[in-house]
Amino acid sequence: MTQSRRMLVLRAVVEDYIRSQEPVGSTSLTRNHHLGVSSATVRNDMAALEDEGYLIQPHTSAGRVPTEKGYRYFVDRLATVVPLSPAQRRAIGNFLGGSVSLEDTLQRAARLLARITGQVAVVASPALSKSTLRHVEIVPVSMSKLLAVIITDTGRVAQHTLEVRPLPSTDLLTSFSETVNARCCGQSLPLAAKTIITVGTTVEHGELSALAEALSSTLASMAEDEQATDMYMAGTSKLAHQHSGTEMAPLLDALEEQVVIMRLMNSLSEEVTENGVGVAIGSETHTPELMHASVVTSGYGHTNATASDGSATAQTGKPVAFVGSIGPTHMDYVTTMAAVRAVARYLTGIIGEDTTGTDS
């Protein structure tokens, strides 16, 4: 018995179980796959795979089903992620192309991914801690309050009220805003916060030190705020109806803990393989509620790093956010990995870091 043939048998078992969700027997394998050997030989191969921990037999008289180890071997041996068809890519473009805002785009992306995979789709908004400053607008809203409108490179728009007494003149505000935008555009939020303090100590803007401190503090808080990343989810109810309650109940409980899901998918999206996606199966998620679930994720966008003097900006390659799918361990990995990668690439194009925006 050769190792290569045995692994072909394993791949066939995984494919058939994903398709039928029923234990797979040697007779059906020889009928549905061109393995070139008899049913008895395949049966022996399956027994050996069980001894090695790749398969398990739920009942003595039943066929076998993949274990977590079996799924991992299957996923690791997917040489390439099969691209979506041109029609599927056009459908993604058409559906997301009608968005009216970044938030609308991300909500649509979650619904679309859930529809394609039949599983829970999760899409995070670009993390402010990984964003750079694009523009700041400061306008008076009362006798002692200013409204700071902060726009990042990923399209996030945040509004913060600053209390400053006495209120600066319009000319001073305009000059201050122009200087801040000229010196801070392209900087990370923490670096921009430090630069703004420096601006407030100049002779030209010395009267605005209180405003500089307030704006600097706002940017620093934004960068540190883990909750500043929104998470859009779709497909939960459909998944619950499709699968047994005992299997999916812990998963649904885990989805309530959004911080746990966000940390897991963030970490996974930064450790993607050459296929452009990361896959965690069962215990690999290090989350008890996901022991019978798999997570497929990919990052989108690219973090910009600015030199300490603000003189240079370069892409670090780290994503600014993630898109992912969560489902049972017997999910259709081929379709899910292709869909997650395609949506991630489109979102990368949307936020301006890539002009392709589609799978290739």
Buried (B, 14 or more C-beta within 10 A) or exposed (E): EEEEBBBBBBBBBBBBBBEEEEBBBBEBBBEEBEBEBEBEBBBBBBBBBBEBEBBBBEEEEEBBBBBBBBBBBBBEEBEEBEBBEEEBBEBBBEBBEEBEEBBEBBBBBBBBBBBBBBBBBBBBBBBBBBBBBBBBEBEBEEEEEBBBEBBBBBBBEBEBEBEBEEBBEEEBBEBBBEBBBEBBBBBBBBBBBBBBBEBBEEEEBEBBBBBBBBBBBBBBBBBEEEEBBBBBBBBBEBBBEEBEEEEBBBBBEBBEEBEBBBEBBBBBBBEBEEBBBBBBBBEBBEBEBBBBBBBBBBBBBBBBBBEEEBEEBEEEEBBBBBBBBBBBBBBBBBBBBBBBBBBBBBBBBBBEBBEEBBBE
